[in-house]
Every structure is written in structure tokens, then in C-alpha cells.
Amino acid sequence: MPQISVVIPARNEGELLPATLRSMAATPAGASFEIVVVDDGSRPPVGALDGRGLSLRVLRTAGEGVAGARNRGAALCRGPAICFCDAHLEFQPGWLGSMRDALASYDAVCPAIEAAGQPDRVGAGFAWDDSYAVRWLPVPAAPAEVPFLPGGCVLVRRDAFRSVGGFDGGLVPWGHEDAELSWALWLSGFRCGAVPGSRVAHRFRARHPYPVLLPEVRRNLLRLGCVHFGARRLARLAAWLGAGAAAVGQVQAESRPRRDALLRIRRRDDDWLCARFGLPI
């Protein structure tokens, strides 16, 4: 059995997906792993992939979105930990083993992530500013707690992932699914950390290779708030988004099954997380 399962969702990634697999195959990982590539409605579909000796499977889905595709891939995983990777990464030696070792102290971790070709642009985990925008955190000297784990590369114990119901499949097609999983993990009593001994490079792009509309991203953020926030913090978010009572009520109704499921295992609230990391929201 592999020590870790790697899930790579891909939609219209072109040559970047094969390049990611080549980098993964050529880089000592420090742990045994299998790979599940989820072709989430690419046009044209992902063709034959050269696994170069890797344990590789391809699952085809029909445009479920990043969160749904990751969940579908995770359902096929056999390893006790699951690493979710974007399809446009480059890896440095030991990247996976360092994160695996950190699971002795944390339930989910991320590496230091640099911008491809710009190693000085690097962060490890992220927080939010007062307008819910991402603020990358500096790379710590040793593994350290962070509020949010970037979905571009995150390793999570499979039992913790299942406990919180995985990613919120109601977030489509893209946007805030990584922060939402981090909220779910923290409020359920799990710990999230950044591992400076692991490093990957991420190709940050000016636009997505598939349609992503701002109203959908903003709705995803509102859904995150409906699932995890108390009344005061949700009201602030709704006001910032310009969402009226009817819009909030509709999203609350749609997200109630996830909120109810997470409330049953909740050990902390949103005030705790914001105080713990100084989130100004």
C-alpha cells in the first residue's frame, strides 16, 4: 500500500499536466505514493499519460469543479494520507516525505510554495486581510500552524479529511475551496501547518483555462460564511459582498446539510479561529 495518495484534478491543462507528472517522476519524493489524475471535463480530453514508472490512474468526470473533482479522486485513494496537487507544479527533492513526517504533529500540512521561475516569491500558508483577500505568509524556520492551507499542494490525513466530509462540493467551479477545508479542519479540532522543509513551485497564471466568473467566486465565499460563521461575522461578510437577505437565505438553505454535519463534530467556533490567527474579519 502506498504511504500517500496524490490527487491531481485537471481541466484544460494541456502540456502542463504531463510536465507536472514528469517533474514528480524525476524528483525524489521521500515517500511511496500513487497518483489519481481526475480529468474534469477537459476539451479535448486528457490523452494517454506517460507515468514513467509511477502508479497512475485516470478518472474522467464531467466538469464537477475543483472541489468535486478532488473529492472524486480521493474516493479512489488507498493511502492513509492524501496529497492534493494542482496540475501545474514543479517539485524539489524530499517534498512529499517532509510533509508526511509533519503529520506526526499536524493533521494537514502544506509546503513552501514559490512562483515558478521566481524562487524569491515564496510563501507557506495564507491568511485573509479585512477584505477576505489572500495574504501569503512568510516561510517559517520550522513547521508552524497556519490558518489556511493553499489547495495547490496540501497533504491531509485521510481520516481527518473524511471526518469533515472532504472539500465542499457545493463550491463551483473554483474559488475558496482551500480556505473552506481549512475552516472545517480547524473548527473540528484538527491542526493545519506549513512545512518549510518541503518546497514546490507553482505556475501562477493570469487567467484560468476554463470559465471562472466573479459572481460564482463571491457566492462560494458567501457559502463558506454560511457554513462556518456565526451571525455577526456572516452579517459583515454579506454586507461586504452586497448580498441581500434573500440571497443569504438561499445560500444558507443550500449549504445547511454541510453546516449541520460539521456542527455535530465542531469543537471550536469562528471567533476562536479569528482570534488565534488575528484574522481581521
Phi, psi and omega per residue, in radians:
M1 nan 2.391 3.115
P2 -1.168 2.635 3.060
Q3 -1.248 -0.547 -3.073
I4 -2.476 2.480 2.992
S5 -1.838 2.369 3.130
V6 -1.922 2.220 3.114
V7 -1.969 2.179 -3.135
I8 -2.147 1.783 3.021
P9 -1.353 2.502 -3.109
A10 -2.512 2.364 3.027
R11 -2.517 1.945 3.119
N12 1.036 0.724 -3.119
E13 -1.498 -0.215 3.109
G14 1.024 -2.301 -3.085
E15 -1.305 -0.251 -3.091
L16 -1.132 -0.656 3.119
L17 -1.096 -0.910 3.077
P18 -1.016 -0.635 3.119
A19 -1.139 -0.669 3.082
T20 -1.089 -0.767 3.129
L21 -1.152 -0.663 3.094
R22 -1.100 -0.741 3.109
S23 -1.105 -0.722 3.139
M24 -1.122 -0.718 -3.116
A25 -1.220 -0.563 -3.045
A26 -1.536 -0.174 -3.021
T27 -1.864 2.144 3.053
P28 -0.997 2.169 -3.021
A29 -1.647 -0.447 -3.095
G30 1.423 0.202 3.114
A31 -2.858 2.646 3.070
S32 -1.448 2.499 -3.066
F33 -2.672 2.761 2.971
E34 -2.011 2.827 -3.118
I35 -2.230 2.328 2.965
V36 -2.050 1.975 3.044
V37 -1.624 2.211 3.120
V38 -1.867 1.856 3.082
D39 -1.460 1.730 -2.994
D40 -1.624 1.138 3.046
G41 1.411 0.572 3.113
S42 -1.107 2.574 3.054
R43 -2.259 1.899 -0.015
P44 -1.275 2.871 3.123
P45 -1.043 2.652 3.049
V46 -1.015 2.250 3.141
G47 -1.487 -2.854 3.126
A48 -1.077 2.366 -3.115
L49 -1.936 2.403 3.097
D50 -1.481 1.828 -3.122
G51 -1.286 -0.276 3.114
R52 0.831 0.811 3.116
G53 1.519 -0.061 3.127
L54 -1.385 2.640 2.982
S55 -1.373 1.851 -2.923
L56 -2.312 2.304 3.011
R57 -2.243 2.634 3.100
V58 -2.092 2.228 3.068
L59 -1.977 2.337 -3.137
R60 -1.876 2.202 3.087
T61 -2.182 2.973 -2.951
A62 -1.961 1.001 3.045
G63 1.303 0.862 -3.123
E64 -1.415 -0.225 -3.045
G65 1.674 2.894 -3.035
V66 -1.054 -0.847 -3.089
A67 -1.095 -0.838 -3.126
G68 -1.114 -0.702 3.125
A69 -1.128 -0.715 3.096
R70 -1.089 -0.746 3.129
N71 -1.100 -0.713 3.137
R72 -1.133 -0.700 3.078
G73 -1.144 -0.720 -3.133
A74 -1.070 -0.553 -3.129
A75 -1.119 -0.361 3.138
L76 -1.634 -0.089 -2.992
C77 -1.342 2.554 3.129
R78 -1.924 -0.349 -3.078
G79 -1.282 2.740 3.119
P80 -1.289 -0.163 3.068
A81 -2.391 2.595 -3.089
I82 -2.134 2.241 3.077
C83 -1.881 2.052 3.091
F84 -1.639 2.125 -3.093
C85 -2.168 2.475 2.952
D86 -1.198 2.876 -3.096
A87 -1.602 0.310 -3.126
H88 -2.460 1.098 -3.090
L89 -2.183 2.753 2.933
E90 -2.216 2.537 -2.966
F91 -2.059 2.604 3.048
Q92 -1.909 2.686 -3.057
P93 -0.925 2.416 3.093
G94 1.358 0.158 -3.022
W95 -1.024 -0.679 -3.046
L96 -1.499 -0.691 -3.138
G97 -1.106 -0.636 3.122
S98 -1.117 -0.715 3.105
M99 -1.218 -0.699 3.109
R100 -1.019 -0.771 -3.133
D101 -1.081 -0.598 -3.119
A102 -1.221 -0.307 3.106
L103 -1.189 -0.128 2.997
A104 -1.176 -0.418 -3.107
S105 -2.031 -0.366 -3.091
Y106 -2.190 2.821 3.103
D107 -1.685 -0.389 3.100
A108 -2.655 2.470 -3.058
V109 -2.499 2.820 3.028
C110 -2.277 2.767 3.029
P111 -1.502 3.107 2.855
A112 -1.300 2.261 -3.086
I113 -2.021 2.127 3.113
E114 -1.876 2.769 3.031
A115 -1.318 2.253 -3.104
A116 -0.961 2.232 -3.129
G117 1.418 -0.062 -3.137
Q118 -2.356 1.261 -3.028
P119 -1.086 -0.295 3.100
D120 -1.362 -0.295 3.056
R121 -1.617 1.656 -3.018
V122 -2.515 2.511 3.082
G123 -2.544 2.933 -3.113
A124 -2.431 1.689 -3.033
G125 1.403 2.958 3.141
F126 -2.552 2.842 3.051
A127 -2.184 -3.089 3.055
W128 -1.996 2.574 2.920
D129 -1.566 -2.972 -3.031
D130 -1.300 -0.068 3.035
S131 -1.976 0.396 3.047
Y132 1.162 0.308 3.109
A133 -1.486 2.599 -3.110
V134 -1.197 2.315 3.009
R135 -2.169 1.845 -3.125
W136 -1.130 2.496 -3.096
L137 -1.716 2.579 3.121
P138 -1.139 2.697 3.134
V139 -1.238 2.152 -3.126
P140 -1.337 2.880 3.121
A141 -1.294 -0.456 -3.139
A142 -2.502 2.862 3.106
P143 -0.867 2.372 -3.040
A144 -2.561 2.652 3.075
E145 -1.141 2.474 3.034
V146 -2.369 2.660 -3.130
P147 -1.197 -0.775 -3.032
F148 -2.288 2.450 3.125
L149 -1.786 2.231 -3.133
P150 -1.236 2.341 -3.081
G151 -1.201 -0.243 3.131
G152 -1.030 -0.521 3.043
C153 -2.811 1.928 -3.130
V154 -2.539 2.336 3.117
L155 -1.940 2.243 -3.084
V156 -2.368 2.430 3.035
R157 -1.035 2.356 -3.055
R158 -1.098 -0.635 -3.139
D159 -1.169 -0.640 3.090
A160 -1.186 -0.732 3.130
F161 -1.039 -0.783 3.138
R162 -1.206 -0.607 -3.130
S163 -1.029 -0.643 -3.107
V164 -1.663 0.146 3.093
G165 1.372 0.323 3.123
G166 1.223 -2.780 3.039
F167 -1.228 2.694 3.100
D168 -1.358 1.818 -3.121
G169 -1.148 -0.151 3.081
G170 -1.414 -0.073 3.093
L171 -1.595 1.873 -3.069
V172 -2.401 2.673 -0.265
P173 -1.390 -0.367 -3.043
W174 -2.729 2.552 3.013
G175 2.199 2.042 3.001
H176 1.280 0.114 3.135
E177 -1.180 -0.521 3.122
D178 -1.264 -0.765 3.086
A179 -1.111 -0.684 -3.126
E180 -1.095 -0.758 3.101
L181 -1.094 -0.685 3.125
S182 -1.113 -0.757 3.053
W183 -0.998 -0.810 -3.103
A184 -1.063 -0.757 -3.130
L185 -1.151 -0.891 -3.114
W186 -1.045 -0.828 -3.066
L187 -1.239 -0.300 3.090
S188 -1.591 0.091 3.058
G189 1.705 0.088 3.129
F190 -1.584 2.948 -3.105
R191 -2.086 2.425 3.121
C192 -2.063 2.379 -3.095
G193 -2.494 2.837 3.062
A194 -1.882 2.472 -3.030
V195 -2.070 1.801 -3.079
P196 -1.191 -0.373 3.128
G197 -1.300 -0.123 3.075
S198 -1.943 2.389 -3.088
R199 -2.519 2.331 3.047
V200 -2.348 2.725 3.071
A201 -1.877 2.385 -3.074
H202 -2.061 2.334 3.078
R203 -1.503 1.782 3.096
F204 -1.427 2.237 -3.028
R205 -2.016 2.655 -3.115
A206 -1.241 -0.442 -3.135
R207 -2.594 2.735 3.112
H208 -1.369 2.673 3.093
P209 -1.447 0.235 3.068
Y210 -2.638 2.818 -3.042
P211 -1.146 2.239 2.992
V212 -2.296 2.058 -3.065
L213 -1.823 2.453 -3.107
L214 -0.986 -0.730 3.111
P215 -1.026 -0.582 3.113
E216 -1.227 -0.706 3.113
V217 -1.115 -0.742 3.131
R218 -1.170 -0.624 3.084
R219 -1.155 -0.668 3.079
N220 -1.037 -0.730 3.124
L221 -1.125 -0.717 3.100
L222 -1.104 -0.687 3.105
R223 -1.109 -0.730 3.072
L224 -0.970 -0.816 3.134
G225 -1.095 -0.703 3.133
C226 -1.113 -0.569 -3.136
V227 -1.350 -0.726 -2.894
H228 -1.964 -0.339 -3.004
F229 -1.607 2.631 2.917
G230 -1.324 3.068 -3.014
A231 -1.062 -0.748 -3.083
R232 -1.145 -0.798 -3.106
R233 -1.238 -0.596 3.089
L234 -1.160 -0.679 3.122
A235 -1.112 -0.686 3.104
R236 -1.121 -0.758 3.126
L237 -1.091 -0.807 -3.125
A238 -1.054 -0.714 3.121
A239 -1.128 -0.713 3.138
W240 -1.128 -0.669 3.129
L241 -1.356 -0.273 -3.044
G242 1.272 0.505 -3.112
A243 -1.595 2.169 3.128
G244 -1.373 3.074 -3.081
A245 -1.048 -0.661 -3.116
A246 -1.152 -0.756 3.139
A247 -1.132 -0.744 3.114
V248 -1.105 -0.760 -3.134
G249 -1.073 -0.682 -3.141
Q250 -1.143 -0.784 -3.134
V251 -1.180 -0.649 3.072
Q252 -1.038 -0.752 -3.134
A253 -1.130 -0.749 -3.121
E254 -1.162 -0.597 -3.053
S255 -1.661 -0.008 -3.045
R256 -1.041 -0.687 3.126
P257 -1.024 -0.710 3.119
R258 -1.216 -0.744 3.131
R259 -1.054 -0.805 -3.113
D260 -1.093 -0.727 3.140
A261 -1.108 -0.722 -3.124
L262 -1.296 -0.568 3.094
L263 -1.083 -0.523 -3.122
R264 -1.184 -0.416 -3.136
I265 -2.008 0.109 -3.055
R266 -1.149 2.397 3.077
R267 -2.094 -0.214 -3.131
R268 -2.443 2.889 3.094
D269 -2.092 3.114 -3.069
D270 -1.157 -0.530 3.072
D271 -1.089 -0.697 3.136
W272 -1.066 -0.845 -3.071
L273 -1.143 -0.741 -3.133
C274 -1.145 -0.671 3.096
A275 -1.202 -0.689 -3.093
R276 -1.064 -0.657 -3.057
F277 -2.010 0.147 3.100
G278 1.103 0.673 3.138
L279 -1.347 2.132 -3.013
P280 -1.543 0.923 -3.084
I281 -2.104 nan nan
